[in-house]
Amino acid sequence: MSFSFGIKAATKADAITQAVAKMDEVVASQDKHSGDAKLVKATVEAYVGLLGDDESKDVALSVSGWLSWSVAHTTAANISVTASLVDRAS
């Protein structure tokens, strides 16, 4: 199971809120991701926290991940987060 989504928000807090909401949508449609949803949130928060504060810029996030499993357990997992300050559209 895999997921991928992008977000553009005016603030860091809004970007995190939107990412959590998107991950909730992923979990609703792919319940296997309930196990890594908290890890995705923590990773998003950590990377957004690295960004500087610039009220003239938007925060862009690209978030993706996947899980592989056998009958008994998860056998591989991946989370990728890119967080950037980007020009705000006029």
N, C-alpha and C positions, 0 to 999 in steps of 0.2 A: 504494500500500500504506500502511495506517495501523495504528497501535497505540494502546492506552490501558490504563493500569492504575493501581490505587491500592494504597497500602501504609500500614499503621499498625504501628509498632514501638516498643519500649521505649527504644531508644537510637539515637543518630545512626548509629553503626557498623552496627547491625542493619538500619536503614532502607536504608543504602547497599547492604549485602549482599543484602537482599531485592530491591532494584531491579535490581541486576546479574543476579540469578537470573531475574527476570521478563523482562528484556531478552534473556537467553539463550533463554528460551522463545519469545519473539517471533522471534528470528533462526532458531530451529529450524523454525518454521512459515512464515516469510517471509524467505527468504535475502537478499532485496534489502536488508534492514535490517542486514546484517553491516557495511555501510559506515558506518552512523551509530551503531552500538552504543557505540563508544568515546566518541563525542561525547555520547551520552545519559549515560553513566557520569560523564564529566567535569562535565557540567552539574548532575547530581544532587549530586555531591560539592561543587561550588561553592555551590549553594543551601543544602544542609544545613549547610555550614560557616558560613553567615551566621546560623544560628539560635543563640540563647543556650543556655547549659547549664542545664537545669532538670530534675533527676531526678524531679520529681513529675509531669512531663508526658510524653506520648508524642510521637513524631515521625510526622507524617502526610505522605505524598507523593502527589501526583497527577501522573502522567507520561503524555504523549501526543506523537505525532508522525506525520508522513507524508512520503512521497517520491512524486514524480512523475517519470516518465522517458519518453524516446522510445526508439527502437530502439538508438541509439548511446550515450546517456548520461542521467544524472539532469538534469532540467530545473528542479526546485524541491524544496525541503526545509524541514521545520519540526520544531522540538522545543519542547515546552512543559513546564515543571516548576514546580509549586507545592509549597513546603515550609513546613510549619507545626508549631508546638508546640500540642498539643491536650490537653484534659483526659483523664486516664487513667480508663477505666471502673472502677468499684468492683466 
